[in-house]
């Protein structure tokens, strides 16, 4: 597995732990539909959250959340809509981005952007 993939998996584990500490219930991790994926699907109260996780070691290439392109968001929303079609009991759905900065030897920093739209 490449270094960036290892970092990404570490970030997803940290994200799930952080979200659970905030009261989220993790329903799915790395849920796939066709060619698309949702990193984390979770619920908080009556809201279903589709969460894209972006993890970086430093800001050399910008903030982690800046790497979520319009194309990535379209794929993310497509996958989320497919999940929602399979689970129509959810009346409130939200798309979020959780950016994690993990500098070596330091505590991770979290930036949660809720209700992201194009």
Secondary structure by P-SEA (a helix, b strand, c coil): ccaaaaaaaaaaaaaaaaaaaacccccccccccccccccbbbbcccbbbbbbbbbbcccccccccccccaaaaaaaaaaaaaaaaacccccbbbbbbbbbbbcccccbbbbbbccccc
